[in-house]
Amino acid sequence: MQTFYLSVSILTRKLVALLLLSCPTWAQTDTLIPSLNAVKTLEFSIPTSAAFDLLGVTPAQVTKPGNIRDFKVDWSFQSWRLKPNIAIQAQPIWELLYNRPSLQKYQNASKLMKLLSTLDVSGGTIEDEDLMRRLAIAAKITLFRSHDPLDEPDLVRGATEQFFEQRQEILQNLKLTNDTLQQMPKTATYFEARMKLIEQVQVIEGQLAALEKAQKERLAQLTTTYLKEHWNASFLEVAVGRSYTYQNESLDSLLLQQDGVSVWLNGCVGMGRKWLLTAVARYTEINTPLRRPTREYFGGLNLRYGSPKFNFFVEILNRDRINLFNFQNITIAYGGDWRFSKNVMLSYGIRTHYSHDFTFKQLVPVASIACMMR
């Protein structure tokens, strides 16, 4: 009788295996469709919010362009005093339409929708050195980017397809072993055989867990290598914003006055693997109460050297109300970025201000912390 049950069990196992081999589509109907998506937390850098850029409280005033795909908080402090300089940044179209577990909807979107998904809005408030409280709201959009880390299905295609092939083999083996275990009588005669099958099931489940862990590590390595190779990707952005001064004369009153409207163009070009050249040009119409509106032209160049984890910069910029090339108010700044985790970046800089005859006038240290809200 024991021999009969064993023969039936072996015969059933062979038939199941034959059916799976002859009809491979049946075996794949219960599995997930292979996803060729990279990790969603893929940014070349953590860019400064446009609101802080407009208010001029960033360590590098010629800021590095870039996209975030989540909410972000910036905290900036200038000079020797800690101040409540806070900005919040988000990308609403991305959040509403494309922030999904799978990136396939975004990758299949039109070029126009991919462009609109980069729309970035931010708002921030500061207290400057004259104890003047200022508020800014701004929006920016990316017109061009040489690389989009969320639209690179080939980045993980080979690794993902290999993973699903190996995973399918393990799942088939696990199914056959479980079927054999279920068909075996639960009697004392088959106790030892059942225990061996249970141990075999545990071994296969361990293989599956190890394969999934190795896949995560492999994808992480691929994305890390991708970021190192393209951290200085070329970008072109356009932004517009408004700034205000405000006073809280009492707990239930707010005196808000617009003091400027700005539009600016910000772009960068990578050079090799470690260099990045960034430029900015901004036009501002300044509105002062009881005075005629004036204008200001702002432009500068920034040169960075480093990697996605840390880099250093030197920049030169000028601002003037008539001609940007008068060089009446020159600023030279030095500093860098340190991204000490995926979600947090520390930026620091020292600004030196000079007059038209290059006479040193002022030294201002600036630092900021950017934190992704994940």
Secondary structure, DSSP 8 states (H G I E B T S, - for coil): -HHHHHHHHHHHHHHHHHHHHH-HHHHHTTS--------S---S-----HHHHHHT-SS-SS------SS-EEEEEEETTS---EEEEEE-HHIIIII-SS-SHHHHTS-HHHHHHTT-EEEEEEEE-TTS-EEEEEEEEEEEEES--TTS-GGGSHHHHHHHHHHHHHHHHHHHHHHHHHHHS--SGGGHHHHHHHHHHHHHHHHHHHHHHHHHHHHHHHHHHHHHHHHTT--EEEEEEEEEEEEEEEETTEEEEEEEEEEEEEEEEEEETTTEEEEEEEEEEEE--TTS--EEEEEEEEEEEEE-SSEEEEEEEEEEESS-GGG-SSEEEEEEEEE--SSSEEEEEEEEEEE-TT--EEEEEEEEEEEEE--
